[in-house]
Amino acid sequence: MDWNLLVPVMVLAAAPGLPAGAGLAARPPGVPAHTFSIVARDPETGELGVAVQSHYFSVGPVVPWAESGVGAVATQSLVLVEYGPNGLALMRKGLTAKQALDSLVAADTARDGRQVAMVDAQGNVAAWTGPHCIPEAGYQVGSQYSVQANLMANDKVWPAMARAFESAKGDLAERMLQALEAAQAVGGDIRGKQSAAILVVGGKPSGKPWADRVMDLRVEDSPEPIKELRRLVRLRRAYNYEDAGDNAISAKHPEEALRMYEKAASLAPDVVELQFWAAISMYTNQREQDALALFRKVFARQARWVPLIPRLAKVGLFPDDAKKIDEVEAQATKGAKW
């Protein structure tokens, strides 16, 4: 389909509060990221997030936007990506989600083809679905969240998302995932499935934007993008536990470290590398017997990790002691399959 036949060249005037000239240049036709998504704030943690699925390649760089302590935006349908950064800029200046969205929509000459939702750091929510969004299209705003969809198989999609999110347990990422799964269960995108993304940021900015990202995961192209996104979320949690274990080792809390490592292993038993680095941390922090037992399991599964021990010793990541290196390498002959 030639999207140029559907959408004219757009002009988005600079909204109040944005830098002079922002959005004044003529835009090419909007990106056709028809999709379903959720923007939300967790009232307990203050986390802000967006989760999305679409039959569009690599939806992650286009639809979801979020900034710790500021807000979250989903811009979709015939996307003008600028709604993301410009919406965050306005909320950063103190505008509510509704004020920011209303300002940008008013300045957009092609607003009728847009679908946008925003939530700010105080939990205020606003959404817009233009009358030219391809049916079925609509949205539902709830307490500190909004669900929205266009080009859906039916009009059950966004109500199903709202019900799922409101009844779900767990952290923000889990609740948003359940909203996506509910959308797909009742029909989802009429064209099918292709890509998905989830973006979650912390409630309070640290001054280091990269450290504020709790989750930033994307599935670019998959026959089952939501299932793959859930797998990636599970792995992200496993690596978070691994990092927490290393931190506990450094803080001389070995029991807490072992508990974290066990959680990491239970979430990602197929990732041998997690167990390997856990064993390294244990061995280099006076937990040699626990480490040796774990090395045996690692080496029994994948012998490729054995020659890495002396290499680590050369760069100070393992004791440069021939007896210790031999002791660990010897576990390769003692291990048994898990």
C-alpha positions in Angstrom: 0.0 0.0 0.0 1.3 3.5 -0.8 0.9 5.3 2.5 1.6 8.6 0.6 -1.9 8.3 -0.8 -3.4 8.1 2.7 -1.6 10.9 4.5 -0.6 14.4 3.3 2.7 16.0 4.1 2.2 17.2 7.7 3.2 20.4 9.5 3.4 20.4 13.3 3.6 23.9 14.6 5.8 24.4 17.7 3.7 23.8 20.8 4.0 26.2 23.7 6.9 25.4 25.9 9.0 23.7 23.1 12.1 25.3 21.7 11.6 27.8 18.9 11.3 26.0 15.5 10.5 22.6 17.1 8.2 20.7 14.7 7.9 23.6 12.2 9.5 21.8 9.3 7.3 19.8 6.9 7.1 16.2 7.8 7.0 13.1 5.6 4.0 10.9 5.9 3.5 9.2 9.2 5.1 5.9 10.0 2.2 3.3 9.8 2.8 1.7 13.2 -0.7 0.5 13.8 -0.7 -1.3 17.1 -1.9 -1.8 20.6 -0.1 -0.4 23.6 -0.3 0.6 27.2 1.2 3.5 29.1 1.1 3.3 32.9 2.5 4.5 36.2 3.0 2.2 39.2 1.5 4.1 42.2 3.7 2.2 44.7 7.1 2.6 43.0 6.5 5.5 40.8 7.8 3.5 37.8 6.6 4.7 34.4 6.3 2.4 31.4 5.1 1.6 27.9 4.5 -1.8 26.4 3.5 -2.4 22.8 2.9 -5.0 20.1 2.4 -4.4 16.4 2.5 -6.0 12.9 5.2 -3.6 12.0 9.0 -4.3 11.9 10.9 -3.0 14.9 8.1 -1.1 16.7 10.4 -0.4 19.8 12.2 2.7 18.5 9.0 4.3 17.3 6.1 3.9 19.7 7.4 3.8 23.4 9.0 6.8 25.2 9.6 7.3 28.9 11.7 9.4 31.2 12.2 8.8 34.9 10.4 11.4 37.0 8.7 12.9 33.9 6.3 10.6 32.1 5.7 8.0 29.4 4.3 8.3 25.9 2.9 5.9 23.3 2.7 7.4 19.8 1.1 5.2 17.2 -1.3 4.7 14.3 0.1 7.0 11.5 3.0 7.9 13.9 4.5 11.3 14.3 7.5 10.2 16.4 7.9 13.8 17.8 5.0 13.2 20.1 7.4 11.1 22.2 10.3 13.5 22.8 8.1 16.6 22.6 5.6 15.2 25.0 8.3 14.4 27.5 9.8 17.8 27.1 6.5 19.5 27.9 5.9 17.3 30.9 9.5 17.9 32.1 8.6 21.7 32.1 5.7 21.0 34.4 2.7 20.4 32.1 0.4 17.6 33.0 -0.1 14.7 30.6 -3.4 16.3 29.4 -1.9 19.8 28.9 1.1 18.3 27.0 -1.1 16.1 24.8 -3.7 18.8 24.1 -1.0 21.3 23.1 0.7 18.9 20.7 -2.6 17.7 19.2 -3.8 21.2 18.6 -0.6 22.0 16.7 -0.7 18.9 14.5 -2.5 19.5 11.2 -2.7 15.7 10.7 -4.1 15.0 14.1 -7.0 13.0 12.8 -4.7 10.1 11.9 -2.9 10.0 15.2 -3.3 7.9 18.3 -1.3 9.0 21.3 -1.4 8.4 25.1 0.6 10.0 27.9 1.0 9.5 31.6 2.9 12.0 33.8 5.0 11.4 37.0 2.0 12.3 39.1 -0.2 9.7 37.5 -2.3 12.0 35.3 -3.3 10.4 32.1 -4.5 11.6 28.7 -5.2 9.9 25.4 -6.2 10.9 21.8 -7.6 8.7 19.0 -8.1 10.7 15.8 -11.3 10.0 13.8 -9.2 8.8 10.8 -7.5 6.0 12.7 -8.3 2.7 11.0 -11.0 0.8 12.7 -11.3 -0.9 15.0 -9.7 1.8 17.0 -10.2 3.2 20.5 -8.8 3.7 24.0 -9.7 3.4 27.6 -8.2 5.5 30.4 -8.0 4.1 34.0 -6.3 5.0 37.2 -2.7 6.0 36.2 -2.9 4.1 32.9 -4.2 4.2 29.4 -4.7 1.4 26.8 -5.1 2.1 23.1 -5.3 0.3 19.9 -6.0 0.8 16.2 -6.4 -1.5 13.2 -7.6 -4.3 15.5 -9.5 -7.4 14.7 -12.4 -6.2 16.9 -13.3 -3.6 19.5 -12.7 -6.0 22.4 -9.0 -5.4 22.4 -8.6 -2.3 24.6 -11.3 -3.2 27.1 -9.5 -6.6 27.5 -6.2 -4.9 28.1 -7.8 -2.6 30.8 -9.3 -5.6 32.6 -6.1 -7.5 32.5 -4.0 -4.7 33.8 -6.3 -3.8 36.6 -6.5 -7.4 37.8 -2.8 -8.4 37.3 -0.4 -8.9 40.2 3.3 -8.1 40.2 5.5 -5.2 39.1 4.7 -2.8 36.3 6.4 -4.8 33.7 4.5 -7.9 34.6 1.1 -6.1 34.6 1.8 -4.5 31.2 2.8 -7.8 29.8 -0.5 -9.3 30.9 -2.3 -6.4 29.2 -0.5 -7.3 25.9 -1.3 -10.9 26.3 -5.0 -10.1 26.9 -5.1 -8.0 23.7 -3.7 -10.8 21.7 -6.1 -13.4 23.3 -9.2 -11.5 22.0 -7.9 -11.0 18.5 -5.1 -8.4 18.5 -3.9 -6.7 15.4 -6.0 -7.7 12.4 -2.8 -8.2 10.3 -1.2 -10.5 12.8 2.0 -10.3 14.9 5.5 -9.1 14.3 7.3 -7.0 16.9 7.0 -5.9 20.5 8.7 -3.8 23.1 8.6 -2.8 26.7 10.2 0.2 28.3 10.1 0.9 32.1 11.9 3.7 34.0 12.3 4.3 37.7 10.2 6.7 39.6 12.9 9.1 40.7 15.7 10.2 38.3 19.2 9.4 39.3 20.9 12.0 37.1 22.1 9.0 35.0 19.4 8.3 32.4 21.0 5.0 31.4 20.7 3.8 35.1 17.1 4.8 35.3 16.0 2.3 32.7 14.5 -0.7 34.6 13.7 -2.5 31.4 14.3 -1.6 27.8 13.6 -4.7 25.7 12.7 -5.1 22.0 11.6 -7.9 19.8 12.2 -6.7 16.3 10.7 -9.5 14.2 9.1 -12.7 15.5 6.1 -14.9 14.8 5.3 -14.7 18.5 6.6 -11.3 19.7 4.8 -11.2 23.0 6.0 -14.6 24.0 9.5 -13.7 23.0 9.2 -10.4 25.0 8.1 -12.3 28.1 11.2 -14.6 27.7 13.4 -11.5 27.5 11.8 -10.0 30.6 12.5 -13.3 32.4 16.2 -13.1 31.3 16.4 -9.4 32.4 15.2 -10.4 35.8 17.7 -13.3 36.0 20.6 -11.0 35.2 19.3 -8.5 37.7 19.5 -11.2 40.4 23.0 -12.1 39.2 24.1 -8.5 39.6 22.5 -8.4 43.0 24.4 -11.5 44.0 27.7 -10.0 42.9 26.9 -6.8 44.9 26.1 -9.0 48.0 29.4 -10.8 47.6 31.2 -7.5 47.5 29.3 -6.3 50.6 30.4 -9.5 52.4 26.9 -11.0 52.6 27.5 -14.5 51.2 24.2 -16.0 52.2 22.3 -13.2 50.5 24.5 -13.6 47.4 23.8 -17.3 47.2 20.1 -16.6 47.5 20.3 -14.2 44.6 22.3 -16.6 42.5 19.8 -19.3 43.1 17.0 -17.0 41.9 19.0 -16.2 38.8 19.5 -19.8 38.0 15.9 -20.7 38.6 14.8 -18.0 36.2 17.3 -18.9 33.5 18.5 -22.5 34.0 19.5 -22.6 30.3 22.0 -19.7 30.6 25.2 -21.4 31.7 27.2 -18.2 31.8 25.1 -16.9 34.7 26.3 -19.9 36.8 29.9 -19.5 35.6 30.2 -15.9 36.8 28.4 -16.7 40.0 31.0 -19.4 40.6 33.8 -16.9 39.9 32.4 -14.4 42.4 32.0 -17.1 45.0 35.5 -18.4 44.6 37.1 -15.0 44.7 35.2 -14.1 47.9 36.0 -16.9 50.3 33.2 -19.2 49.1 35.5 -21.8 47.5 33.5 -25.0 48.3 30.2 -23.5 47.0 32.1 -22.3 44.0 33.7 -25.6 43.2 30.3 -27.4 43.3 29.0 -24.8 40.8 32.0 -25.1 38.6 31.4 -28.8 38.4 27.9 -28.3 37.1 29.0 -25.6 34.7 31.9 -27.6 33.2 29.7 -30.7 32.9 27.3 -28.8 30.7 29.8 -26.7 28.7 33.5 -27.5 28.7 34.3 -24.3 26.8 34.4 -22.4 30.1 37.4 -24.4 31.5 40.2 -22.6 29.6 38.7 -19.2 30.6 40.0 -19.6 34.2 43.7 -19.0 33.4 42.8 -16.1 31.1 40.8 -14.4 33.9 43.8 -14.9 36.2 46.0 -13.0 33.7 43.8 -9.9 34.0 43.2 -10.0 37.7 39.7 -11.4 37.6 40.8 -14.7 39.3 43.6 -15.5 41.6 46.9 -15.8 39.7 47.8 -18.9 41.6 48.6 -22.1 39.8 47.2 -24.3 42.6 43.9 -22.5 42.6 43.6 -22.5 38.8 44.4 -26.3 38.8 41.8 -26.8 41.5 39.1 -25.2 39.5 40.1 -26.8 36.2 40.0 -30.2 37.9 36.3 -29.8 38.4 35.8 -30.5 34.7 36.7 -34.2 35.3 34.4 -34.4 38.4 31.2 -33.0 37.1 28.0 -34.8 36.2 25.2 -33.8 33.9 22.5 -31.8 35.6 
